Amino acid sequence: MVPFMTLSPTLVTGATGLVGNNVVRQLLSRGWSVRVLARDGADPRPLAGLDVEIFRGDIRRPETLSSACSGAGAVIHAAGYVHLGRTGLDLQRAINVEGTRNVARTARQAGARMVHISSCDAAGIGPVGAPADEDTPLADPRGCTYAISKREAEQAVHEEIGKGLDAVIVNPGFMLGPWDWKPSSGRMLLEVARGRGLLAPHGWFSVCDVRDVASGIISAAERGARGRRYLMAGENTTYLAAWRLFARVSGGRRPWMTAGPAMLFLAGRGGDLAARLSGRESDVNSAAIAYARLPKNYTSRRAREELGYASRPLEETVRDAWAWFKDNGYA
């Protein structure tokens, strides 16, 4: 462990989100001093009752970051904007790229170690039997603005590393688990529970437990190698298999089958048309469908060997996530 890590405060951005909130809670359980950066008007529930020092600010406004970073031993950057689609690249870049650049620059100036929470969408892809690792070449993002912005955000971090920043990058898979206040990725579980997932997308993804990722992030802060990336994935599975598990755990209607190419094409184009007419892109759009069809299978070997990362069984994760949603009035 880096000696100063537990002596100096650790700043967490995105502390009201799924991964950030789990990181905050695990840090506190280990006796760390925690600061959080929260925007004015942020949902107060995720931080209620937690012994944290709250700084008001926005990663898009670098002048609000200096006081939060001052004296911090580490900055865990979990803030970001997630939407899988073709639209909103300017907003994604403003938050995910320039916001990350602001945090990285301020952390460097403060002499703090940084852990940047990226995404597996900024990594390569691998088929069944040959999962991608940190060195797998990137695939075509299929016009998905989120994937584009997360890749550019990593470049911004590396630019600051070149100027002296001590930083590590973590690439989580699709996370489920408790404290999903928004909710974020847990929406998929909730939609299946409501019977809205009768036809699953074609494709593979890696589902992991946010609690395991949060523990891995803290390990990365403690002993991750400067400039290194760590994939933190879970069980590689098809959407159909995962959705059927979601339905079994939640009591929702069991998905029938995987949607065929023609149906996916029509759904994507229909979503694109609706977005043009309404000015708001839904989760069903051609870019999200095309990106979901990629074989997103990953190995976490590096994180396991260097950080002690471990992922629990998928069914345990799904059951705990569902229990949290029920206990907090989402289901």
KAGIPE-V935351 format. One record per helix or strand. SS is the DSSP state (alpha for helix, beta for strand). FROM is the first residue (numbers start at 1). TO is the last residue. If there is no record, write none. Layout:
<<SS	FROM	TO> <SS	FROM	TO>>
//
This chain:
<<alpha	3	5> <beta	10	13> <alpha	18	29> <beta	34	38> <alpha	45	47> <beta	53	56> <alpha	62	64> <alpha	66	69> <beta	74	77> <alpha	89	110> <beta	113	117> <alpha	120	122> <beta	126	126> <beta	132	132> <alpha	145	161> <beta	167	172> <beta	174	176> <alpha	186	193> <beta	199	200> <beta	204	209> <alpha	210	223> <beta	229	232> <beta	235	238> <alpha	239	250> <beta	257	258> <alpha	261	278> <alpha	286	292> <beta	295	296> <beta	298	298> <alpha	301	307> <alpha	314	327>>
//
